[in-house]
Amino acid sequence: MAVVDVAVEAVDDADEFVHPIFQRAPGEDAGTDTSRLYRYQAEVAAQACLAMLTRDEIEYVVCEWHEDFAIAFKDGSVELVSVKHRQYHRTLWNIGDLCKNGGLAHLFNSWRACGSAGNVRLRLTTNGALNTSKGNAAVLAKMCGSDPEITADVDAMATTIARHFLKIRWKQPYPHIPVVAETTMADIAIPDGFVAAIKRFLAVLHIDYKSVPSARFITDHNLQQLLRPAVLALELEHVDDEATYRKLIERIEQANRGEGERGQLAEYIATPGRVLRNVQMQQRIARRTLYAHTVREQFVYRELTVPTFAPGRLPMIAPGGGNLRKKLVHGHVPDDEAAHAETLRSAWYVAWAQHRSGLPGDSSDLANLRLEVLDTAFDCRADAQSETAEGKPYGARMNRLLRQRLTPEAMSATLPFKINDKHLRGLAYQLCDDCDYYFSDRFTISDEEAS
């Protein structure tokens, strides 16, 4: 069922809209995250979306609703998820950081806005490590959930968090956190019942900081650990998993985008029952909702399986290759990947030799394709450098990016015969052997050993 059908169904079957959390519109939250962090948020949401392919308990995922996304389960429960990326050079999360920049105050406000409903759970997902000192963030994580690992000193921790929330409230417009007089941290007057509310909040909260990779590695993780196993479990054939993943992320990012109507939602917070009678609200929810079938609709299938080597012919070894080997070694590309690169360079050599038309147009076709492949290689190198610590080798990361991005679908230039992504990478390696680019800073080729 397409997304547009979901909107129609939501309107026609409004009485069957069962999850109370989606009867309450979220408040204004413009945010200042960069596009990279928004993509990271989408890739974390993709984990829940991909899980729908193999896990029956998840009903759907709603993007940018109260928190970064919400997971609705078939048993009627809902999990609100806040995603926070922590750059590798930042210090460990401490209690104050988690409350303010880590989004715990925001999660608490969202939970209270939903009436602290019994079917609502909360999750803070971060790649950042937690401070392990006494009474700090790592201890807090172990106090969370319905069956906490640590049960001692919970009152003291809840009191500390309460003071942080009340201090944050002086600057942040969280309507479900009370306003108290500004003073020193230790002298903040905690309203009656607020510490007890914090303890109930901790009982429905999970801080996930061990299972999610950083922005540098989450794409590879999701492909290897989630999408490809799902494809195998579903017994699907000819799935272009990398193109499928790109399309899924684009679909999530589309669901994440605001529609310019957030300022009109305040009235629904006060009267949440009105959402069931409001067509616009139902349609807005539907535009942000992804089901298992929505994820399946993003699958990209290869139209034709193009053999890397022509059937019935022994593969030939392309001449040259010494420059490529030296560059891969200098870029710290693993030996097995370097050997594979040599094989793909030969695959390109054979394909071009056997299938080019022999007409004058071959030269211009190849020149155009070379330009696109080189542009992609330069982009991959720039991104690999930016994602790698200064002074560290980035060739292996660059090689993985080439694998992700060099696909026939991504190229506007065409050849007189069909090629696959392995041929394109073979051409890229040939261009590297021709010294058109490097997997590292430039160096004198003649001074380097090939192994």
Steps between C-alpha positions, in 0.01 A plus 500: 500500500652830394539790740219694334272203565594514867374858520167406345464200726581711807221740410243236413574283804566771759320309774754216463798727568596328824826648633422790737845655455408598147193684622727772637692725263865575583603852589738731319857364476689666216841365599840600366649167393709487188396299196752231594344452841154492343625221277635319805157531660347351184748212505415417862131509407585268209600236755144490634358508148718209387406308814137508382600266216584218740332591831124457524459701822563840335195652333643822357751781547403869510777748420544832684199457731568635851857366470728404209276201432244281672455125474147366533467136603213266428433454873398867521824630653706782354868585533616860452861511381741793525822473296815685605828470314817567696809599300803285573701794633236597760529405866291224656134570570446608861170546681465868411583437134244220475230716654560800275686412179422130521129566488379350829313819589333493159405134544358572845294790363366282217410223744313743725328651196365152428354483849777266623293229335570144607544379142779750423866405528800725436842443349805721469728361228854633480837384371671698778659325797373580849705633788565207735595696813296453818141621468549607139340417164597132479344445842185681386470267200505200734222654711262522204231262386243280668768262630801725577845360567561756778228578755703676771511881524222543241345781707827693496537452123139607440558809713810590297312458173208701634732793574655476152155501337386798706816690409452419130143628527632851573621522139292241315119521450409153626139546620495170691799588717403742780653847526686579822702799618849529356772438756807283547470135400511372858233745614241429230162442668360174365117502480310232689459181301760592236766253621236225501413591139869474408515151652198390295672652195815293564288186527385536135834629365776303325835662421650313205866591461666168412327370189486795260807588286624851434413691183817369338395136525122486527438461124727196475354359822140533381582344164696207640308429819142593410415539131698210355383249765142617440539442125625147571223431752235615252665285228510791258715490189671764288464770767737792462551542873706819485251673267217371719661643812553839336136509394383404849703780658356746248149380590567548872647845439187588302287391796721707731438825316257744658204624300508860626199458727656446842377837625139386455531199731489656848119477521518123460724465804224648713222297331662180368166335422451741209767324297263212430264742327769699317582383148814716475645351817427145388668563168802657667545192718464275195770689308742432784409131542694205361370143507675177404342524156631858469851367556444222245393761245848654522669180378696543179541197278761460232332506161760272348783303650801600297778239533830642613687268265344369178364144548715224357818705482793490734565840661804681372746689718526865402849633430652741751369527854824589678399859571161391635658247736740759640222753550276251679786397728583864572131567581490202743233318299485137628690244291190300405322815380809597302503158332130538423571842349748336260236248395244773435753701298544192281121460476473856366789442257332187360153661478630805313715293264219257414191721485593846373342575166818598318334819374639853550242566772673254733765753594254772603280249689801378694625855562164602647486193722859555614409855608206376709701220660783742582254752649358224718849388604592855600176534702565168672853609587379833641232330709741231620748766608232696687379185679848388606709642782766742382824324402340155483482297174165529325547271199292215641207733570536653155490153345176419685345825378596413141318169546189680621489778241633358175181351357362523146187669637710783640674571167343719231757397237429177312700251294390300195474192723364429848738497793456429869639665811805272497592621153471860620729433792738325262509817290562701816794278590634531147486880529689468828759283325522774236587741785184709468445483877637346822365324809718722714702819470713508186833323519778399262387172347850380413608523866226269630497125528194323356455270797 
